Amino acid sequence: MGLLHIIYKKPSGKLAKDRLKILLISDRLNCSPEMMEMIKMDIAKVISKYMQVDAQSMEIQITREAARGRVMKSPILYANVPIMDMKH
């Protein structure tokens, strides 16, 4: 993991942009950055029971989209979870 982590490390500008996007989305949904981080860690904890994940590179975002047959937009959680290995 050490060498691969260095090779695939995000540039600081990209990381700052991603954090700002999460902050703006969470602000619109009244979800604090601390709450977003807690959600991220909880998701990583549950998934790590079954596979090895890179929680530091994990990205989550909450958006609002219209659900099928609904006029109101519902919050939707998207998670990008880098899987490093499967547990057997």
N, C-alpha and C positions, 0 to 999 in steps of 0.2 A: 504494500500500500504506500510506503514512503515515497518511492520514486514516481509512481503513477500519480500520486497526489500533487507532486511538484509540477509534473508535466501538464496535468489537466486543471490546474488552479486557475480560477477566474481572475481576470485583470481587475484591479481595484475600481476602475470606472464602471465596469459591468456590474460588479457587486453592489456598488453604491446605487446604480440605477435600479437594480432589482429590489433593493431594500426600500427605495423611495416608492416604487410601484406598490409594494406590499403595504407601506405606510398609508398611501393615498386610498387604496381599496379598503383597508381596515378602518380608516377614518370615516369613509362613506357608510360603512356597515356598523359603526359604533363598536368595533372590535379593536381593542388596544393592541399595540405591537407586542406587549407582554403576553396577552392572551393568544396571539398568533404564534408566538414562540412556544407557549405551553401546548397548543394544539399540535404543532410540528413535532415536539418531543414525545408527546403521547402516541402519535402515529408511528414514529420511529420505534418506540418501545414495543408496540404491539407487533409490528411487522418483523422486528428483530427476533421474535420468538421462533420464526419460521425460516428466516434468511438473514444473512449478514448485509447490513445496509450502511451507506455512508451518510450519516445524519447531518454532518457539516455541509454537505453539498446538496442536501434535500431542499426542494423549493415547494412552497405551498402558496396558493392564492385563492382568494374568494372573490367571485364575480356575481353579478346579478344578471340572470337570463330568464326569459319567459319560458315557463314550463308548458308542456303539451296541454293545449286546451285552456290555458289560463291567460288572463289579461295581465295580471300582476306579475312582476318579475320576482323570482325566488333566488335566494343566495345559493351559489354552487361552489363547492370546494374542489379545487384541482390540486393534486399532489404529484410532484415529479420526484420519485424516490430511486436513487442510484443503488442497484442491487449488486453487491460485490461477490456473493457466493450463496449457494443454497445450503441450508442445514439439513442433515439427514437423520 
